[in-house]
Amino acid sequence: MKKVLIIGGTSGIGKGLVDLYLKNGHKVGVVGRRTEYLNQIKSTNQNVFIERLDVSNTSKSNDVYNSLISKMNGIDILINCSGWGDINKEFDKEIDLKTIQTNVIGFTQTMNFFTNYFLNKKNGVLVNLSSIGGIRGGKFVGSYNSSKSYQITFLESLSISLSKLNKNIQITDVRLGPVKTNMLKGEGFFWVSSVNDTCEKIYKGINKGKRIIYNDSRWRLISNLLRVIPHSLLRL
Ligand SMILES: NC(=O)c1ccc[n+]([C@@H]2O[C@H](COP(=O)([O-])OP(=O)(O)OC[C@H]3O[C@@H](n4cnc5c(N)ncnc54)[C@H](OP(=O)(O)O)[C@@H]3O)[C@@H](O)[C@H]2O)c1
């Protein structure tokens, strides 16, 4: 039985992963802001441990993580599913800042805490859900796409640094194409995956020790193409 902490486990892909890890007999910690959903998840299974946290509240997060580590008697796998973004057609500062608070500040605090925790413990698995959107810029998604670029580069650097130091810590970047959740805003999406299929791919990929997981192999190809296509094509 593994001890898995899922941050942003109250809905969407995070909730799907909570259900999948529980179904497979693991102990699961769940973090999110919506207390009613946390309580609902807790009421279904005795292997669930919950804490309310807004990840952007950096003065509180270390206490919450330490409390869960103590309640669960340690953590083997950390999966960060917390994330936010919105289409920003009005160039609204609040949307940009809210995105960065969760996807950059909250993300960094969480990654830093668990990198140090796993270094002390001498093993662990650190997983984050980034996005294909993080490869290049796009229409009205400047703060979201750049926050996901930040996450991709942060995890790649962490992976390089830890392997240079010969540390036994797995770093996995789940680089998602569109998945049918409330997060999927806007139009014209194709190859949209279901939450169930996505979670199965993530679960298997983590077990196999993968560095990067795609929810659909076609998105691996697209992300390679995205790196080389000219800026003018992105404007179409
Ligand atoms: N769906 C897609 O097409 C897609 C594509 C690429 C990448 N992703 C990424 O996948 C991840 C999961 O998204 P999803 O599609 O499953 O959407 P979702 O259902 O909206 O899930 C987001 C989760 O993050 C939590 N969260 C958001 N802000 C938070 C904060 N400040 N502090 C703590 N928890 C917070 C939410 O819980 P509370 O509201 O309870 O706090 C919720 O559990 C995100 O990082 C997203 O960027 C999704």
The ligand as a Tripos MOL2 file, in Angstrom:
@<TRIPOS>MOLECULE
LIG
   48    52     1     0     0
SMALL
NO_CHARGES

@<TRIPOS>ATOM
      1 N1         -8.7880   19.7250  -18.2400 N.am      1 LIG1
      2 C1         -7.8830   20.0070  -19.1670 C.2       1 LIG1
      3 O1         -8.1780   20.0300  -20.3720 O.2       1 LIG1
      4 C2         -6.4420   20.2820  -18.7670 C.ar      1 LIG1
      5 C3         -5.4860   20.3910  -19.7970 C.ar      1 LIG1
      6 C4         -4.1660   20.6660  -19.4630 C.ar      1 LIG1
      7 C5         -3.8020   20.7760  -18.1270 C.ar      1 LIG1
      8 N2         -4.7400   20.6410  -17.1470 N.ar      1 LIG1
      9 C6         -4.3060   20.7940  -15.7440 C.3       1 LIG1
     10 O2         -4.7920   19.7250  -14.9640 O.3       1 LIG1
     11 C7         -4.9230   20.1650  -13.6100 C.3       1 LIG1
     12 C8         -6.2720   19.7070  -13.0670 C.3       1 LIG1
     13 O3         -7.3060   20.4040  -13.7370 O.3       1 LIG1
     14 P1         -8.7580   19.7920  -14.0130 P.3       1 LIG1
     15 O4         -8.9600   19.8100  -15.4680 O.co2     1 LIG1
     16 O5         -8.9330   18.5280  -13.2710 O.co2     1 LIG1
     17 O6         -9.6850   20.9720  -13.4330 O.3       1 LIG1
     18 P2        -10.5070   21.1580  -12.0800 P.3       1 LIG1
     19 O7        -11.6070   20.1700  -11.9850 O.co2     1 LIG1
     20 O8        -10.8670   22.6020  -12.0590 O.co2     1 LIG1
     21 O9         -9.4580   20.8220  -10.9400 O.3       1 LIG1
     22 C9         -8.6120   21.7610  -10.3800 C.3       1 LIG1
     23 C10        -8.3110   21.3390   -8.9590 C.3       1 LIG1
     24 O10        -7.3850   22.2780   -8.4310 O.3       1 LIG1
     25 C11        -7.8390   22.7120   -7.1640 C.3       1 LIG1
     26 N3         -7.3710   24.0760   -6.9660 N.ar      1 LIG1
     27 C12        -7.4850   25.1310   -7.8130 C.ar      1 LIG1
     28 N4         -6.9290   26.2270   -7.2790 N.ar      1 LIG1
     29 C13        -6.4440   25.8430   -6.0600 C.ar      1 LIG1
     30 C14        -5.7670   26.5250   -5.0130 C.ar      1 LIG1
     31 N5         -5.4530   27.8290   -5.1180 N.pl3     1 LIG1
     32 N6         -5.4260   25.8340   -3.9040 N.ar      1 LIG1
     33 C15        -5.7460   24.5250   -3.7970 C.ar      1 LIG1
     34 N7         -6.3740   23.8190   -4.7360 N.ar      1 LIG1
     35 C16        -6.7330   24.4770   -5.8600 C.ar      1 LIG1
     36 C17        -9.3650   22.6160   -7.2340 C.3       1 LIG1
     37 O11        -9.9050   22.4140   -5.9310 O.3       1 LIG1
     38 P3        -10.6350   23.5190   -5.0340 P.3       1 LIG1
     39 O12       -11.4370   24.3760   -5.9570 O.co2     1 LIG1
     40 O13       -11.4500   22.6970   -4.0900 O.co2     1 LIG1
     41 O14        -9.5260   24.2500   -4.3690 O.co2     1 LIG1
     42 C18        -9.5430   21.3390   -8.0470 C.3       1 LIG1
     43 O15        -9.5000   20.2150   -7.2270 O.3       1 LIG1
     44 C19        -4.7240   21.6890  -13.6210 C.3       1 LIG1
     45 O16        -3.4050   21.9950  -13.2120 O.3       1 LIG1
     46 C20        -4.8890   22.0430  -15.0910 C.3       1 LIG1
     47 O17        -4.1510   23.2090  -15.4350 O.3       1 LIG1
     48 C21        -6.0610   20.3930  -17.4330 C.ar      1 LIG1
@<TRIPOS>BOND
     1     1     2 1
     2     2     3 2
     3     2     4 1
     4     4     5 ar
     5     4    48 ar
     6     5     6 ar
     7     6     7 ar
     8     7     8 ar
     9     8     9 1
    10     8    48 ar
    11     9    10 1
    12     9    46 1
    13    10    11 1
    14    11    12 1
    15    11    44 1
    16    12    13 1
    17    13    14 1
    18    14    15 2
    19    14    16 1
    20    14    17 1
    21    17    18 1
    22    18    19 2
    23    18    20 1
    24    18    21 1
    25    21    22 1
    26    22    23 1
    27    23    24 1
    28    23    42 1
    29    24    25 1
    30    25    26 1
    31    25    36 1
    32    26    27 ar
    33    26    35 ar
    34    27    28 ar
    35    28    29 ar
    36    29    30 ar
    37    29    35 ar
    38    30    31 1
    39    30    32 ar
    40    32    33 ar
    41    33    34 ar
    42    34    35 ar
    43    36    37 1
    44    36    42 1
    45    37    38 1
    46    38    39 2
    47    38    40 1
    48    38    41 1
    49    42    43 1
    50    44    45 1
    51    44    46 1
    52    46    47 1
@<TRIPOS>SUBSTRUCTURE
     1 LIG1         1 GROUP 0 **** ****
